[in-house]
């Protein structure tokens, strides 16, 4: 945590009200955003995101679960579990208990948004009523130089973009005569209609799998730092310590629909947010979120093409 004096606080807030920032950005400019995918080779999907000096790494592990009624059992349509860890180096002034509390808070936030976004999904169903994919997403905040919420969701979104779900093939067992019929995963529902026990197999263990459906519509987080009558984006650490109120907005832009989906809001700060301010802030936030989502999708496509491009031979 960066501590600013009263005079520094006054200087920062006065400058922000005049549209001036210490690093020369406009109120709605982000610092440089860099993305890398495939940074954890043993993961099913991974990414590193940097927003200025704020750095987050996210990695995904896929597992097969039995579908059941228990809290920790699988669900038809898949299940998602998110965990965020805040490193002591990112928060040197936090006690261990404060770090745990912050990690739990961020884990809960990421979980609440992504679980509603990703599930239920036919793509995550292996055998209806029996088997489903379990997505375990772990994120590590390596450094926090401001705007950790946006950076966290950018990293998680990029890891989900990088995720590959193995292609599966349904296996049909005839209970009566022992006949075995093999079909693709899309034919499982038809098999079940014949009242036969169904399982699945991986036809090619070397297959990279297929991308997550709707990955270009995954949500983004926009943090509006509130300094009435204005607001600004991507606060630095000093700006966060000077302006304590912020509104987090979580938007998704399903393709090809021109409309957006607001998955949630969260207000952080010592004061209440007047209700009459909410609607215009959400409208502005939607505009910023759309621009961010489009820029991230473009960057991820470029990154993906570079990762998958064949190496040229040495001449």
Backbone torsions as a table, in degrees:
resi	resn	phi	psi	omega
1	UNK	NA	133.5	178.1
2	UNK	-92.3	131.7	179.4
3	UNK	-102.5	129.4	179.6
4	UNK	-116.8	143.8	179.3
5	UNK	-76.6	170.4	179.1
6	UNK	-62.0	-39.4	-179.7
7	UNK	-68.4	-39.4	176.5
8	UNK	-64.6	-41.2	178.4
9	UNK	-59.8	-46.3	-179.5
10	UNK	-63.3	-41.5	-179.8
11	UNK	-64.6	-44.1	-178.1
12	UNK	-65.1	-47.2	-177.7
13	UNK	-67.7	-39.2	178.0
14	UNK	-62.8	-41.3	178.9
15	UNK	-65.9	-42.3	180.0
16	UNK	-63.0	-39.1	177.9
17	UNK	-64.0	-25.8	177.8
18	UNK	-92.1	3.5	179.3
19	UNK	78.8	21.1	-177.5
20	UNK	-113.5	133.2	177.4
21	UNK	-123.6	152.6	-173.8
22	UNK	-60.5	-31.9	-178.1
23	UNK	-94.5	7.5	175.2
24	UNK	86.2	-0.4	-180.0
25	UNK	-74.8	156.5	170.8
26	UNK	-78.9	166.8	-178.6
27	UNK	-58.0	-27.2	-176.3
28	UNK	-106.4	13.7	178.5
29	UNK	-90.3	140.4	170.0
30	UNK	-89.6	155.7	165.6
31	UNK	-68.5	175.7	179.9
32	UNK	-61.7	131.9	177.4
33	UNK	-110.5	123.6	176.6
34	UNK	-120.0	145.3	-177.8
35	UNK	-133.3	139.8	170.8
36	UNK	-132.4	137.6	175.8
37	UNK	-115.4	159.2	-179.9
38	UNK	70.4	31.7	-175.7
39	UNK	-82.1	-15.2	177.7
40	UNK	-118.2	99.4	-172.2
41	UNK	-58.9	-32.1	-176.0
42	UNK	-83.4	-5.7	-179.2
43	UNK	-87.8	158.6	175.2
44	UNK	-78.2	-15.9	176.3
45	UNK	-168.8	139.4	-178.3
46	UNK	-157.7	160.3	-179.8
47	UNK	-162.2	156.6	172.3
48	UNK	-122.9	130.9	178.9
49	UNK	-123.1	137.0	174.6
50	UNK	-126.3	128.2	172.7
51	UNK	-119.3	101.1	-168.9
52	UNK	64.0	-124.4	178.0
53	UNK	-98.6	4.5	174.9
54	UNK	-82.7	128.1	-173.5
55	UNK	-131.8	131.3	-180.0
56	UNK	-135.4	136.3	174.0
57	UNK	-114.9	135.4	178.5
58	UNK	-128.8	141.4	179.6
59	UNK	-139.8	147.8	-175.3
60	UNK	-123.9	136.9	173.7
61	UNK	-121.8	129.3	177.8
62	UNK	-96.9	135.9	175.6
63	UNK	-135.7	157.2	176.0
64	UNK	-96.6	131.4	-179.7
65	UNK	-120.5	149.9	168.6
66	UNK	-78.9	133.6	178.7
67	UNK	-74.0	130.9	-179.6
68	UNK	-154.5	-174.1	-177.0
69	UNK	-97.5	-14.8	-176.7
70	UNK	-69.1	161.0	-176.8
71	UNK	-62.3	-37.0	-177.4
72	UNK	-102.5	19.5	178.0
73	UNK	-100.9	165.5	-178.0
74	UNK	-68.1	163.8	179.5
75	UNK	-128.8	145.2	169.4
76	UNK	-59.1	129.0	-176.5
77	UNK	94.1	0.9	175.5
78	UNK	90.9	167.2	179.8
79	UNK	-140.0	147.6	-178.5
80	UNK	-126.2	136.3	174.6
81	UNK	-132.7	125.8	-178.2
82	UNK	-114.3	140.1	176.1
83	UNK	-138.0	129.7	180.0
84	UNK	-115.6	132.0	176.5
85	UNK	-116.1	131.4	177.4
86	UNK	-103.9	119.8	-176.7
87	UNK	-76.9	147.1	176.7
88	UNK	-58.9	-31.2	179.7
89	UNK	-67.8	-27.3	178.0
90	UNK	-77.8	-26.5	-178.0
91	UNK	-133.6	69.6	-173.6
92	UNK	-64.3	-21.0	-178.7
93	UNK	-95.4	3.1	178.3
94	UNK	-90.9	140.7	171.3
95	UNK	-74.2	167.2	179.6
96	UNK	-61.7	-39.0	179.2
97	UNK	-67.1	-37.3	177.8
98	UNK	-67.6	-36.4	176.6
99	UNK	-64.1	-43.3	178.6
100	UNK	-62.8	-41.0	-180.0
101	UNK	-64.5	-42.6	179.0
102	UNK	-66.4	-41.1	178.5
103	UNK	-61.4	-43.7	179.4
104	UNK	-64.1	-40.1	-179.7
105	UNK	-63.7	-45.3	-179.7
106	UNK	-69.7	-36.1	177.2
107	UNK	-61.9	-45.4	-179.8
108	UNK	-62.9	-40.5	-179.7
109	UNK	-65.3	-48.4	-180.0
110	UNK	-63.1	-40.8	179.8
111	UNK	-62.2	-45.5	-175.5
112	UNK	-64.0	-36.6	-178.9
113	UNK	-78.8	-48.0	-174.3
114	UNK	-72.9	-33.7	-179.5
115	UNK	-64.6	-36.8	178.2
116	UNK	-76.1	-24.5	-179.8
117	UNK	-79.8	-41.3	-170.0
118	UNK	-92.8	-25.3	-175.4
119	UNK	-127.6	153.2	-5.3
120	UNK	-76.0	151.4	-178.6
121	UNK	-141.5	133.0	176.3
122	UNK	-61.2	-31.5	-178.8
123	UNK	-65.5	-26.9	-178.5
124	UNK	-92.8	1.2	176.3
125	UNK	-92.7	123.9	178.0
126	UNK	-93.2	-56.5	175.5
127	UNK	-130.8	110.7	-176.4
128	UNK	-51.4	127.2	179.5
129	UNK	79.8	-3.2	-175.4
130	UNK	-130.4	-51.1	-174.5
131	UNK	-132.9	143.1	177.9
132	UNK	-152.2	159.4	176.6
133	UNK	-78.4	143.9	174.9
134	UNK	-116.3	119.8	179.4
135	UNK	-97.5	115.8	176.1
136	UNK	-107.7	114.9	-176.9
137	UNK	-112.7	121.1	177.2
138	UNK	-114.1	132.2	178.6
139	UNK	-123.9	142.8	-178.2
140	UNK	-126.6	119.2	176.9
141	UNK	-87.8	108.4	-176.3
142	UNK	-84.9	-32.4	177.1
143	UNK	-153.5	144.4	179.4
144	UNK	-125.6	101.3	175.7
145	UNK	-108.2	29.1	-179.5
146	UNK	107.7	146.3	175.7
147	UNK	62.5	45.2	-179.0
148	UNK	-66.3	-31.4	-178.9
149	UNK	-61.0	-50.4	-179.8
150	UNK	-62.3	-42.9	-178.6
151	UNK	-63.9	-38.3	179.0
152	UNK	-61.4	-46.3	-179.0
153	UNK	-71.3	-31.5	175.8
154	UNK	-64.4	-43.5	179.7
155	UNK	-66.1	-44.6	179.6
156	UNK	-63.3	-41.6	179.3
157	UNK	-62.8	-41.6	-179.8
158	UNK	-68.3	-37.2	177.4
159	UNK	-65.3	-39.9	176.9
160	UNK	-67.5	-34.1	174.4
161	UNK	-62.0	-39.8	-178.3
162	UNK	-77.3	-15.7	-177.3
163	UNK	-60.7	137.0	173.0
164	UNK	-122.4	125.8	-179.2
165	UNK	-97.9	121.9	-176.9
166	UNK	-57.9	141.0	175.3
167	UNK	-72.9	131.8	-179.7
168	UNK	-120.2	157.7	-179.8
169	UNK	-129.1	130.2	-178.9
170	UNK	-74.0	143.4	176.1
171	UNK	-118.6	128.1	-177.1
172	UNK	-108.7	124.0	177.9
173	UNK	-107.3	121.0	176.2
174	UNK	-79.4	111.7	-176.1
175	UNK	-63.4	-30.9	-173.9
176	UNK	-77.8	-51.8	-174.1
177	UNK	-116.0	5.6	176.0
178	UNK	77.8	9.4	179.5
179	UNK	-64.9	139.4	177.2
180	UNK	-114.6	126.9	178.5
181	UNK	-122.4	132.7	-179.7
182	UNK	-109.9	133.1	177.7
183	UNK	-143.1	176.7	178.9
184	UNK	-80.9	173.0	-175.1
185	UNK	-64.6	-25.9	-179.1
186	UNK	-73.9	-17.5	-178.5
187	UNK	-93.3	3.5	-176.8
188	UNK	-63.2	-41.5	-179.8
189	UNK	-59.5	-38.4	178.6
190	UNK	-66.4	-37.9	179.6
191	UNK	-63.8	-43.7	-178.5
192	UNK	-63.1	-31.0	178.1
193	UNK	-60.6	-20.7	178.4
194	UNK	-92.4	9.1	175.3
195	UNK	59.5	49.3	176.8
196	UNK	-120.7	150.8	177.6
197	UNK	-66.9	136.5	-175.3
198	UNK	-123.6	138.4	173.5
199	UNK	-133.1	-170.9	179.8
200	UNK	-142.9	164.6	174.7
201	UNK	-144.4	161.2	174.2
202	UNK	-96.5	108.4	-175.0
203	UNK	-66.8	-26.6	-177.7
204	UNK	-142.1	105.3	-177.4
205	UNK	-66.6	-19.1	179.9
206	UNK	-92.1	-2.8	-178.9
207	UNK	-67.9	133.0	180.0
208	UNK	-72.2	-16.7	-179.0
209	UNK	89.1	-172.6	-176.9
210	UNK	-119.3	150.8	179.0
211	UNK	-65.0	160.4	176.3
212	UNK	-66.1	131.0	178.4
213	UNK	-65.4	137.6	178.5
214	UNK	73.0	21.9	-176.6
215	UNK	-65.2	-26.6	178.1
216	UNK	-76.2	-5.0	179.0
217	UNK	-110.1	11.1	179.4
218	UNK	-63.3	148.6	-173.4
219	UNK	-71.2	155.4	172.0
220	UNK	-120.9	156.2	176.1
221	UNK	-107.0	131.4	174.9
222	UNK	-118.6	122.1	178.5
223	UNK	-100.9	113.1	176.4
224	UNK	-94.1	112.1	177.9
225	UNK	-85.0	121.2	-167.0
226	UNK	-99.9	120.6	174.5
227	UNK	-136.8	78.0	-173.0
228	UNK	-48.7	135.9	9.5
229	UNK	-92.0	15.3	-175.7
230	UNK	-119.8	177.6	173.7
231	UNK	-149.3	164.3	179.7
232	UNK	-147.5	162.0	-175.9
233	UNK	-107.3	160.1	171.0
234	UNK	48.9	66.2	-179.1
235	UNK	-68.9	139.5	170.0
236	UNK	-74.4	172.5	-178.3
237	UNK	-62.8	-40.6	179.0
238	UNK	-66.6	-38.1	178.0
239	UNK	-66.7	-38.2	178.1
240	UNK	-63.5	-35.5	-179.6
241	UNK	-76.4	-19.6	179.4
242	UNK	-92.8	-31.0	-179.9
243	UNK	-119.7	104.6	-168.9
244	UNK	-89.9	-12.8	-176.8
245	UNK	-99.2	130.8	177.2
246	UNK	-148.6	149.2	178.3
247	UNK	-113.9	121.4	177.7
248	UNK	-95.5	129.4	179.0
249	UNK	-122.7	136.5	-176.7
250	UNK	-119.3	105.2	-174.8
251	UNK	-113.2	146.8	170.8
252	UNK	-127.9	150.7	-178.5
253	UNK	-127.8	83.2	-178.0
254	UNK	-59.1	136.1	179.3
255	UNK	-97.1	142.0	2.2
256	UNK	-95.6	17.1	-177.6
257	UNK	-62.6	138.9	178.9
258	UNK	-79.8	-9.9	-177.2
259	UNK	-89.2	162.2	-179.9
260	UNK	-109.5	166.0	174.1
261	UNK	-123.3	124.5	176.4
262	UNK	-94.5	110.1	-175.6
263	UNK	-84.7	-18.9	179.7
264	UNK	172.6	165.9	175.0
265	UNK	-136.3	153.9	174.0
266	UNK	-148.2	129.2	178.6
267	UNK	-102.5	132.1	178.4
268	UNK	-122.7	127.7	178.1
269	UNK	155.3	167.6	-176.8
270	UNK	-79.4	-17.1	-176.3
271	UNK	-114.1	167.1	176.5
272	UNK	-82.9	153.9	176.7
273	UNK	-96.4	115.8	178.8
274	UNK	-57.4	136.2	-175.1
275	UNK	-60.8	-35.1	-177.3
276	UNK	-69.9	-12.2	177.3
277	UNK	-87.6	-18.8	-170.2
278	UNK	-65.7	-47.9	-175.1
279	UNK	-60.4	-50.1	178.8
280	UNK	-64.9	-31.4	177.8
281	UNK	-67.6	-41.2	178.1
282	UNK	-64.1	-39.8	179.1
283	UNK	-63.0	-45.8	177.7
284	UNK	-64.8	-41.1	-179.6
285	UNK	-61.4	-36.7	177.8
286	UNK	-61.9	-42.1	179.1
287	UNK	-62.5	-47.8	-179.8
288	UNK	-63.9	-40.7	-178.1
289	UNK	-64.6	-40.4	179.0
290	UNK	-63.1	-43.9	179.0
291	UNK	-62.9	-41.2	179.5
292	UNK	-66.1	-45.3	-179.3
293	UNK	-61.1	-43.3	179.7
294	UNK	-64.6	-40.9	179.7
295	UNK	-66.8	-40.1	179.1
296	UNK	-66.1	-43.4	178.7
297	UNK	-60.0	-43.0	178.9
298	UNK	-62.5	-44.9	-179.7
299	UNK	-65.3	-40.8	-178.9
300	UNK	-67.1	-37.0	176.7
301	UNK	-64.5	-40.1	177.4
302	UNK	-65.1	-44.7	179.9
303	UNK	-62.7	-40.7	-179.6
304	UNK	-65.4	-40.6	-179.9
305	UNK	-67.0	-33.5	178.4
306	UNK	-71.4	-38.6	-179.8
307	UNK	-67.2	-39.6	-175.3
308	UNK	-87.2	-9.2	-178.1
309	UNK	-66.8	136.7	179.0
310	UNK	-68.0	146.6	178.8
311	UNK	-73.7	136.4	178.3
312	UNK	-77.2	149.6	-179.3
313	UNK	-74.2	147.3	176.9
314	UNK	-74.2	132.7	-176.1
315	UNK	-87.5	NA	NA
